Amino acid sequence: MSSFTERAVGRSVARKDGMGKATGKALYADDLTFPGMLYGRTVRSTIPRGRVRAIRRNFDADGFTVVDCRDIPGKNVIALIENDQPCLVEHEVRHVAEPILLLAHADRERLLAADVDIDYELGTPVLDSATSGVVFKHIRIQKGDVDARLAAAERVIEGTYRTGAQEHVYIEPNGVVAVPEDGGLAVYGSIQCPFYVHRALVTLLGDAVNHVRVVQTETGGGFGGKEEFPSVIAAHAALLALKSGRPVKIIYDRAEDMVATTKRHPSIVRHRTGVTRDGRLVAMDVDVLMDGGAYVTLSPVVLSRGAIHAAGPYRCDHIRIAGRAVMTNTSPNGAFRGFGAPQTQFAMEVHMDRIAEALGLDPVHLREINALRPGDTTATGQVLGSDCSALETLQRAVEVSGYAEKRAATDTGRRGVGISLFYHGSGFTGSGELRLASRAAIELTERGVQVLTSSTEIGQGTRTMHAQIVADALGVPYESVEVAQPDTSRVPDSGPTVASRTCMVVGGILQRAATEMRQRIGDSSPAEYFREHGSLRVEAEYEQPEWIQWDDETYRGDAYATYGWGCNVAEVELDPVTLEVRPGRLTAVVDVGKAIHPALAVGQIEGGSAQAIGYALLEHVVMRDGAMANGQLTNYVIPTTLDTPPIDVVLVENPYPGGPFGAKGLGELPMDGPAPAIVNAIRSLGIDVREIPALPEILLRASARAPGFAIAGQRKPTTAGR
Amino acid sequence: MQFTLNGREVDVAAHPMRRLLDVLREDCELTGTKEGCGEGECGACTVLIDGQAVVSCLVPFAQVDGRDVRTIEGADAQALQRAFMDHVGAQCGICTPGMIMAAMSLGPDPTRKQMQEALAGNLCRCTGYEAIYRAIGEAKRANRRTPLGVESIG
């Protein structure tokens, strides 16, 4: 083996894609052109529910390719979990902006000017999740005897908490180019999960093509918004390319992207919690409702993760969590960083502050006595190991943020401070990783070593971090490791790039592949081996740790191999006249197991926290008649530089022995904590807010409730009764 | 239309009411300038016209007649680019060219507030802006030893 000893893991090495991005040379979907390329467009429904009676094309058909549901050679579905979502409407319309007809033309002006009239038979839409009679998925988690313990509890505290939809606002909208090639089809695009798109296209196109190839282009942000949705836009471009025989590009403009694509599931969570007078949680009864939108898409698994996290990082022997995801006539809601857990942990963490208020306890003390410790069991009965850091992150955050002094200084009624404690399961839930059976490979080349996975670089640093893991496991310089562009014809299926699994799970498979390669090449350096023997490819598959036990029927067992842990302290400043809340400094103490690349890890925490600050205070999806009414960046506001406070990140490294170099998942973790910490900071000013986004209107209503809310040790807010 | 593009005199035939963004990307094949929203909110399409940062999605091509246009491809921004690389100021990278063009107007040793104001029209959804401030702070450090910033990356 080579004598190379310098390690890459743990250092903030130069990211593989850094210069390409800083110089503008990196190529995104819209930067690609192909000879003879047409532009594609989707004609969409304008009603939330009904049937299509007639379609009239009021344009000169010259040069147009037109596709409707009859042009689909295979199955008219977007293949995912239930296959209930059609690619193109046949008769029934279930939401505004549902795709009905596809057009392509070489001239974009003519394409956009083409007028299509659609006659509908109107139906009555279901727009309120609480009254929906169609349940996509029920989940029930049961531990101990909740009813008996609630009945016997010294105090029972109840509450209902709401979270709104959230739009991903990746700065690059969805986009793909479909290109006919050798009897088959290649799709290049802004895609998180190339094999999801591959499977959807194979189902859609059937025997009409001899192969499908999906290639990820540089991707301008995903956050879950390019997890399942790209199958839809890719299907549309593919159908147009197949019919026209020419490359077809579809790039959404911002309005189409916001109105037609997925959003974070809105939620309503009810808590009923039995406690002792000194603050121990004795029984928790939790009801979770998520609005799935018009089709099943990923709602069952979003609900699953949300439900599993709904009891928060707390010890309690008697827990019941009942969850359901229901249909409404809106665009399907889908994957978004955190995947259900930000919603349920928002509810839990605000509820914890309400328990503290009711008992007259300090919110930190309440969390300290209830935080999960190694040896405790979670709601699903998972016994936690030494990689549990709830208490440590809590104590560090209190210390580094100066929480106690700031909390004591909230008397002015303007500056508040709040706290949240949270956790996030790494990788797919339960037996999900076993079913995925992900594979990853490394290959010797004349230049060095190449990493082959379907994990996508969407900004989070996949290429860099995978190269670091392989470099150290193989004992070669980081610079000699290249990472192949994900192309389904070249790379093994490493599972989707989601669920905080890319470092811990796929990185772990790569580490094993590299270790095996190191054994196989023996004393040679990779370059020597290549010169003597030619290329060598080693592929490894996910192996589940033997101790993991999970029962999908009862939802009992080890829900995740490990968890990331975090604590946020948020400061806010309230304008007593406008009731606007300005976020102040946010402290984030997070246990990531091992920071493979500290600067990337910090970047994930900072960026995720900023997205969560927007979720808490600014990002309001206004729904009108089943459609997003503010589908523009002018009136759907995400945090700008001026809205984003300083974010202090402290990384804690309590390793997970099963992760590469001890790493846990971290991408979603920062989405869970800031919203409840901010709302708890507003609550520290005496305003009874229980929902997000915490807009001034919400604060005004909450202030009106304030007289009944005034409790010992808390001043009535100056805004009460205005 | 005759104008100066990245330091070279050019003559580009395009409809005067087309968006400068489209003319740059399609007619001039300079795809480093990105479109994020098409309504002047996100700043991904920021370029310099006569040294001023503007959003090219809101500029009709006619307005660049006789002017000096700079895009990321021709920007004298190596120090910023290197620092964005070193400090992970770019994650997904789609806002990065616009962010760098907007940052070029900042003087040496900018304060956090000056950076926030200069970049207020440039949205980033990945970083929370902190790494961008670190990168710009490094690139604009008054006593930088070398303009190319060859300090070690680790």
Interface residues (C-beta under 8 A of the other chain):
Chain A: R11 S12 V13 A14 R15 D17 G18 M19 G20 K21 A22 T23 G24 K25 A26 L27 Y28 D30 D31 H168 V169 Y170 I171 E172 P173 E218 T219 G220 G221 G222 F223 D253 R254 I458 G459 Q460 G461 A599 L600 V602 G603 E606 G607 G608 S609 A610 Q611 Q632 L633 T634 I638 P639 T640 T641 L642 T644 P646 I647
Chain B: R25 L30 T31 G32 T33 K34 E35 G36 C37 G38 E39 E41 C42 A44 T71 I72 E73 L80 Q81 R82 F84 M85 D86 H87 V88 G89 A90 Q91 C92 G93 I94 C95 T96 P97 I100 R112 M115 Q116 E117 L119 A120 G121 N122 L123 C124 R125 C126 T127 G128 Y129 E130 A131 I153 G154
